[in-house]
């Protein structure tokens, strides 16, 4: 099969790898409009479950990804001069540039034709048996047929900006700084020995009140460095990465589509769907899309059947993730509801921000109910584990007495 993949991000590159591994005779070309080595963003996050799935599909690239990643177990929240640290699930960070480097090298080694600096002019798809639109949230191929795909784009409320820093965070770090115009907060996570990603967000009124809507790059960075000085420890922020222009302030675009395919054209990753960055799932979902599409193309008899199966499978898998992302974004948009709680309570509710119940229950009450539920679950777990053992021990005691 001849496959043309438009977009050289993680989704497109990994799909090309998986297709070649299943059938080396596939003729696969990846078209990427930007020069090789230029990318946006500093690092991406993922969790242990993804690493397990990468090992199942391609141990070689999984090993390279793991070796280039940093790991953390703790989450830290700084609210003004108050801090709290919690132990959580194992998380990983890897530089986006390094991730693309690994996937590109692996694709080339398998015979994929990578063409950098060659965008798809005017959104016209190249000739192929299958054309994959993996060209991001602003996909030109999808936009060309937006009416067919039923594309809808909803903009979030809060302005945010992706930044980098030479400060290497040892935990997934949340920092909340109060200003005369409202709160500014940041999500920080390491991606390697040289630095971390730092996503800064605030409410629209705060953004305008601080003059960030009018400030140039240098002015904005000075202000943000001052506000986040407590967690940056003197390290600078930077607004540029890998040869890119300064990162712009933007509001998050939630992309949805009524259908994901049109004839032999299929949407992949952010071109098909986006999830709010606050749950750190974008790269994982893109790679999982690639896994599902590669499997469907290999197992199903025809391309239309494969594309329909891929869409059904991924839509079902996305439902809980998209729900969690919506409630997570809403939590931050309603930050004043939680920010003045005691730090440990606030951080506990930060961890519960995916709950559909939380917005409708007073925060302190929700926290108490959640604590009680946790205690009951611990008791249930102990009962499940210890109950049979205690029963066996009691029976042995009875047996001994009867024997005596």
C-alpha positions in Angstrom: 0.0 0.0 0.0 1.2 3.5 -0.8 0.7 5.8 2.2 1.2 9.6 2.3 1.3 11.0 5.8 1.0 14.8 6.1 2.7 16.0 9.3 5.9 14.8 10.9 4.9 15.0 14.5 4.8 12.0 16.9 1.5 10.6 15.5 2.6 10.6 11.8 6.1 9.3 12.5 4.9 6.5 14.8 2.2 5.4 12.4 4.8 5.1 9.6 7.0 3.0 11.9 4.2 0.6 12.9 3.0 0.2 9.3 6.5 -0.6 8.1 7.0 -3.1 11.0 3.8 -4.9 10.0 4.6 -4.9 6.3 8.0 -3.7 5.0 6.6 -3.5 1.4 4.4 -0.5 2.2 5.6 2.6 0.4 5.3 5.3 3.0 6.2 9.0 2.7 6.0 11.6 5.5 5.6 15.2 4.4 6.6 17.8 7.0 6.4 21.5 6.1 9.1 22.6 8.6 12.8 22.0 8.3 14.1 18.9 10.1 15.1 19.7 13.7 12.8 22.6 14.2 9.8 22.1 16.5 7.7 23.9 19.0 7.5 23.3 22.7 10.2 22.1 25.1 9.0 18.9 26.6 6.0 16.5 26.6 4.7 14.3 29.4 3.5 10.8 29.5 2.7 8.1 32.1 3.9 4.5 32.6 1.0 2.9 30.8 2.1 4.5 27.5 5.7 3.2 27.9 4.3 -0.4 28.3 2.3 0.0 25.1 5.3 1.4 23.2 7.3 -1.7 24.3 4.6 -4.0 23.0 4.5 -2.3 19.5 8.2 -1.5 19.0 10.7 -2.3 21.7 13.5 -0.5 19.9 12.0 2.9 19.8 10.4 2.4 23.3 13.9 1.7 24.7 15.3 4.9 23.1 12.3 7.0 24.4 12.7 5.6 28.0 16.5 6.2 28.0 15.9 9.9 27.0 13.2 10.5 29.5 13.2 11.8 33.1 10.9 10.4 35.7 9.1 11.9 38.7 6.8 10.5 41.4 5.9 13.6 43.4 3.6 16.6 42.7 4.3 19.9 44.4 2.0 22.9 44.7 3.2 26.3 45.7 0.4 28.8 46.6 2.1 32.1 47.4 4.5 31.3 50.2 2.8 28.0 51.1 3.8 24.6 49.7 2.7 21.0 49.8 4.1 17.9 48.3 2.2 14.7 47.4 3.4 11.3 46.2 1.5 10.2 43.1 1.8 8.0 40.0 5.0 7.7 38.1 5.3 10.3 35.3 7.8 10.9 32.6 9.0 13.9 30.6 11.0 13.9 27.3 12.1 16.8 25.1 9.8 17.1 22.1 12.9 17.6 19.9 14.4 14.4 21.2 11.2 12.5 20.8 10.9 13.5 17.2 14.6 12.7 16.6 14.1 9.2 18.0 11.0 8.5 15.9 12.5 10.0 12.7 15.6 7.9 13.0 13.6 4.7 13.6 11.3 5.5 10.6 14.3 6.1 8.3 15.9 2.8 9.4 12.8 1.0 8.3 12.7 2.7 4.9 10.2 5.5 5.4 10.8 8.5 3.1 10.9 11.6 5.3 10.5 14.9 3.3 11.1 18.0 5.4 10.4 21.5 4.2 7.6 20.1 1.9 4.2 21.2 3.1 1.1 20.2 1.2 0.3 23.3 -0.9 -3.2 24.6 -0.6 -4.2 21.6 1.4 -4.3 19.3 -1.7 -3.6 15.7 -0.6 -0.8 13.8 -2.3 -1.7 10.8 -4.5 -1.7 7.6 -2.4 -3.9 4.6 -1.4 -4.2 6.2 2.0 -3.6 9.9 3.0 -3.2 10.6 6.7 -3.8 14.1 8.0 -1.5 14.3 11.0 -0.9 18.0 10.6 -2.2 19.2 13.9 -5.1 21.1 15.3 -5.0 23.6 12.4 -4.9 20.8 9.8 -4.9 22.1 6.2 -6.2 18.8 4.9 -9.1 18.8 7.3 -9.9 22.5 6.8 -10.1 21.9 3.0 -13.0 19.5 3.7 -14.3 21.0 6.9 -17.9 20.7 5.9 -17.6 17.0 5.3 -15.7 16.4 8.6 -18.1 18.5 10.5 -15.3 20.3 12.2 -16.1 22.4 15.3 -13.5 24.4 17.2 -14.3 25.8 20.6 -12.0 28.3 22.3 -11.3 28.2 26.0 -11.4 31.2 28.2 -8.0 31.6 29.7 -4.9 32.9 27.9 -1.8 30.6 28.2 1.7 30.5 26.8 4.3 27.7 26.5 7.6 28.6 27.9 10.9 26.9 28.7 13.3 27.4 31.6 16.8 26.1 32.6 15.3 25.3 36.0 15.0 21.5 36.3 12.0 20.6 38.4 12.3 17.4 40.4 8.5 16.9 40.6 5.5 18.0 38.6 5.2 21.5 39.9 2.2 23.8 40.2 2.8 27.4 41.1 0.1 30.0 41.9 1.1 33.6 42.3 -1.3 36.3 43.4 -1.2 39.8 41.8 -3.3 43.0 42.1 -5.3 41.8 39.1 -5.8 38.2 40.1 -3.9 34.9 40.1 -1.3 33.7 37.6 -0.3 30.0 37.7 2.2 27.7 36.0 2.6 24.0 35.3 6.3 23.0 35.3 7.9 19.7 34.6 11.4 18.5 33.6 12.2 16.9 30.3 15.9 16.4 30.6 19.1 17.5 32.4 19.0 20.9 30.7 15.6 22.2 31.4 11.8 22.1 31.9 8.6 23.2 30.3 6.7 25.9 32.0 3.1 26.6 30.9 1.8 29.9 32.3 -2.0 30.6 32.4 -4.3 33.2 33.9 -7.8 34.6 33.6 -8.5 37.1 30.8 -9.0 40.1 33.2 -5.6 39.3 34.9 -3.9 39.0 31.5 -5.1 42.4 30.5 -4.7 44.0 33.9 -1.0 43.0 34.0 -0.5 44.4 30.5 0.4 41.0 29.1 -1.9 41.6 26.2 0.3 44.6 25.2 3.8 43.6 26.4 6.5 42.6 24.1 8.3 39.3 24.6 11.1 40.7 26.8 8.7 42.6 29.0 6.4 39.6 29.4 9.3 37.3 30.4 10.6 39.8 33.0 7.2 40.1 34.6 6.6 36.3 34.7 10.0 35.6 36.0 9.3 38.0 38.9 5.9 36.4 39.6 7.3 32.9 39.6 10.6 33.7 41.2 9.8 31.4 44.2 9.9 28.3 42.0 12.4 29.4 39.3 15.3 29.9 41.8 16.9 32.6 39.6 16.6 30.7 36.4 15.3 32.5 33.3 12.2 31.8 31.2 12.5 31.6 27.4 9.8 32.0 24.8 11.6 30.4 21.9 12.5 26.8 21.1 14.4 25.0 18.4 14.6 27.9 16.0 11.0 28.8 16.3 9.6 32.3 16.8 8.4 33.4 20.2 5.6 31.4 21.6 2.3 33.4 21.4 -0.3 33.7 24.0 -3.4 31.8 22.9 -6.6 30.2 24.2 -6.9 26.5 24.0 -8.7 25.2 20.9 -10.9 22.1 21.5 -11.2 20.4 18.1 -14.0 17.9 17.4 -15.1 16.3 14.1 -18.4 14.6 13.2 -16.4 12.0 11.2 -12.7 11.3 10.9 -12.4 10.1 7.3 -13.3 11.0 3.8 -12.7 8.4 1.1 -9.0 7.5 1.6 -8.2 10.5 3.8 -8.1 10.0 7.6 -7.5 12.3 10.5 -4.9 11.4 13.2 -4.0 13.0 16.5 -4.8 16.7 17.0 -6.3 16.9 13.5 -9.1 14.6 14.7 -9.4 15.8 18.4 -7.7 17.8 21.0 -7.7 17.6 24.8 -6.9 20.4 27.2 -3.1 20.5 28.1 -3.8 20.5 31.8 -4.2 16.7 31.8 -1.0 16.1 29.9 -2.4 13.5 27.5 -2.0 15.0 24.0 1.1 13.1 22.9 -0.1 9.9 24.5 -3.4 10.1 22.6 -1.7 10.9 19.3 0.6 7.8 19.7 -2.4 5.6 20.7 -4.3 6.8 17.6 -1.3 5.6 15.5 -1.4 2.2 17.2 -5.1 1.8 16.6 -4.9 2.9 12.9 -1.9 0.7 12.1 -3.7 -2.3 13.7 -7.0 -1.7 11.9 -5.2 -1.3 8.5 -3.4 -4.6 9.1 -6.4 -6.6 10.4 -9.3 -5.3 8.3 -10.0 -6.3 4.7 -10.4 -2.9 3.1 -9.3 0.6 3.8 -12.9 1.9 4.4 -13.5 -0.9 6.8 -10.2 -0.2 8.6 -10.9 3.5 8.9 -14.4 3.0 10.3 -13.1 0.5 12.8 -10.2 2.8 13.8 -12.7 5.7 14.4 -15.1 3.6 16.5 -12.3 2.3 18.7 -10.7 5.6 19.3 -13.9 7.6 19.9 -14.9 5.1 22.6 -11.4 5.3 24.2 -11.5 9.1 24.1 -14.8 9.6 25.9 -13.4 9.4 29.5 -10.3 11.4 28.6 -12.2 14.2 27.0 -14.6 14.4 29.9 -11.6 14.6 32.3 -10.1 17.4 30.2 -13.2 19.5 30.1 -13.6 19.3 33.9 -9.8 20.0 34.4 -10.0 23.1 32.3 -13.1 24.2 34.2 -11.3 23.8 37.5 -8.7 26.3 36.5 -11.3 28.7 35.1 -12.9 28.7 38.5 -9.7 28.9 40.5 -11.0 31.5 43.1 -13.4 28.7 44.3 -10.4 26.7 45.5 -7.3 28.8 45.9 -7.9 30.1 49.4 -8.4 26.6 50.9 -5.6 25.2 53.1 -2.8 24.0 50.7 -3.2 20.3 51.3 -7.0 20.6 50.7 -6.5 22.7 47.6 -3.9 20.3 46.2 -6.2 17.3 47.0 -9.0 19.0 45.0 -6.5 19.8 42.3 -6.0 16.1 42.0 -9.8 15.6 41.9 -10.4 18.3 39.2 -11.5 15.6 36.7 -14.6 14.8 38.8 -18.0 15.8 37.3 -19.3 16.2 40.8 -16.8 18.6 42.2 -18.2 21.8 40.5 -21.5 21.2 42.2 -20.5 20.4 45.7 -18.9 22.9 48.2 -15.2 22.2 48.0 -14.6 21.6 51.8 -17.6 19.2 51.8 -16.3 17.4 48.7 -12.9 17.0 50.3 -14.4 15.5 53.5 -16.6 13.1 51.5 -13.6 12.1 49.4 -11.5 11.4 52.5 -14.2 9.2 54.0 -14.6 7.3 50.7 -10.8 6.7 50.6 -10.9 5.4 54.1 -13.8 3.0 53.3 -11.9 1.9 50.2 -8.8 1.2 52.3 -11.0 -0.9 54.7 -12.5 -2.8 51.8 -9.1 -3.5 50.4 -7.9 -4.7 53.8 -11.0 -6.9 54.1 -10.4 -8.4 50.7 -6.8 -9.2 51.4 -6.9 -10.1 55.1 -10.3 -11.7 55.3 -9.4 -15.0 53.7 -6.1 -15.2 55.7 -7.9 -14.5 59.0 -10.5 -17.1 58.1 -7.9 -19.7 57.4 -6.0 -18.9 60.6 -9.2 -19.2 62.6 -10.0 -22.5 61.0 -6.6 -23.9 61.8 -7.0 -22.8 65.5 -10.4 -24.6 65.6 -8.9 -27.7 64.0 -6.0 -27.8 66.5 -8.5 -27.5 69.4 -10.6 -30.3 68.1 -7.5 -32.5 67.6 -6.4 -31.8 71.2 
